[in-house]
Structure formats: C-alpha cells, structure tokens
Amino acid sequence: MNIDLPEKRYYKIGEVAKAFNVNTSLIRFWEKEFDVIQPKKNGKGDRMFTPTDIKNFRLIYHLVKEKGFTLDGAKNRLKSNPDGTVNNHEIIASLEKVKAELLKIKNAL
C-alpha cells in the first residue's frame, strides 16, 4: 500500500485515517490494541502521531488488512520478530513506490 503523507513532525488522526483509507475509529482502536503506537496529545487532547507511529501503522495495516492476520496474530508477530518484519515491509513499500512512479512514466508516454 502506498501512503501519501507529507514529511511532517506530527500528523493528526484525520490525516492518518485518510492516508490509510480507514475510519478514525479504527486508528483509535489500533492505538489501544497495539503498544507500539504511542501518539502525543496536545493541550486539547488531540492525538498527534509521529513518523514512527506512521511506520508502525503501516506495518499493522500490512499484517491485518493485507496478510489477513488476526489482531492477536499481528501482536505476536510484532513481539516475536519486529526487526525482520519491519525490514521486509519497508522493502515492499519502497518497491511499491518505485512501481507507482514507473506506471506514471508509462502512462505519460
């Protein structure tokens, strides 16, 4: 899945939900279920997600939505092998970006 988010220090929950094409309630639910997601909160209590949180969301989305893991299965996978899973997922994400750029070039020709 190709996520288009600008480079920022913090992202609002609406931006994250729109980037992943899910409801904000799912973002809040995953925040409660997965310990790796720890957003900062501003004075009003709004969640502000860091780029690290976005990487974790990308990994969780990949495991749950694309690979079909259950929530418990995704939690176990994150705990048992976080480094290997993240590296594979980052490689896949970068290859998908390259593919998208190549398709844009192809369509322009």
C-alpha positions in Angstrom: 0.0 0.0 0.0 1.3 3.4 -1.0 0.8 6.0 1.7 1.0 9.6 0.6 1.8 11.8 3.6 3.9 14.9 3.6 7.1 15.0 5.7 6.0 16.4 9.0 6.9 16.1 12.6 3.3 15.3 13.7 0.1 14.1 11.9 -3.5 14.5 13.0 -5.7 11.5 13.3 -7.8 12.6 10.3 -4.7 12.7 8.1 -3.6 9.3 9.2 -7.1 7.8 8.6 -7.3 9.4 5.2 -3.8 8.1 4.2 -4.8 4.5 5.1 -8.3 4.9 3.8 -9.9 3.8 7.1 -12.1 5.4 9.7 -10.6 7.4 12.6 -12.3 4.9 15.0 -10.1 2.1 13.6 -7.0 4.3 14.2 -8.1 4.8 17.8 -8.8 1.1 18.2 -5.4 0.1 16.9 -3.8 2.7 19.3 -5.5 0.9 22.2 -4.7 -2.6 21.0 -1.0 -2.2 20.0 1.5 -0.9 22.4 3.9 0.3 19.7 1.6 3.2 18.9 2.0 6.0 21.4 0.8 9.3 20.0 1.4 12.6 21.7 -1.5 14.6 22.8 -1.8 18.4 22.6 -3.5 20.6 25.2 -6.9 19.9 23.8 -6.3 16.1 23.9 -6.0 15.7 20.1 -3.8 12.8 19.1 -0.6 13.8 17.2 1.1 10.9 15.5 4.9 10.8 14.8 6.5 9.4 11.7 7.5 6.3 13.9 3.8 5.8 14.7 3.0 6.0 10.9 5.6 3.3 10.2 4.0 1.1 12.9 0.5 1.8 11.5 1.9 0.8 8.0 3.2 -2.5 9.5 0.0 -3.2 11.4 -2.1 -2.4 8.3 0.1 -4.7 6.2 -0.3 -7.6 8.7 -4.0 -7.2 9.5 -5.5 -5.9 6.2 -3.2 -7.3 3.5 -1.9 -10.5 5.1 -5.1 -11.4 6.9 -3.6 -11.7 10.4 -5.9 -11.6 13.4 -5.2 -8.9 16.0 -3.6 -11.4 18.3 -1.6 -12.9 15.5 -0.3 -9.4 14.5 0.6 -8.6 18.1 2.5 -11.9 18.4 4.3 -11.2 15.1 5.3 -7.8 16.2 6.6 -9.1 19.5 8.4 -12.2 18.1 10.2 -10.6 15.2 9.8 -6.9 14.9 13.1 -6.2 13.1 12.7 -8.7 10.3 9.1 -7.9 9.7 9.7 -4.2 9.6 12.6 -4.6 7.2 10.6 -6.8 4.8 7.7 -4.4 4.9 9.8 -1.4 4.3 11.4 -3.1 1.3 8.0 -3.9 -0.1 6.8 -0.3 0.5 9.7 1.2 -1.3 9.3 -1.2 -4.3 5.6 -0.2 -4.5 6.6 3.5 -4.7 9.0 2.7 -7.5 6.3 0.7 -9.3 3.9 3.7 -8.9 6.4 6.1 -10.4 7.2 3.8 -13.3 3.5 3.4 -14.0 3.1 7.2 -14.0 6.0 7.4 -16.5 4.5 4.7 -18.7 1.1 6.4 -18.8 2.7 9.8 -19.7 4.3 8.2 -22.7 
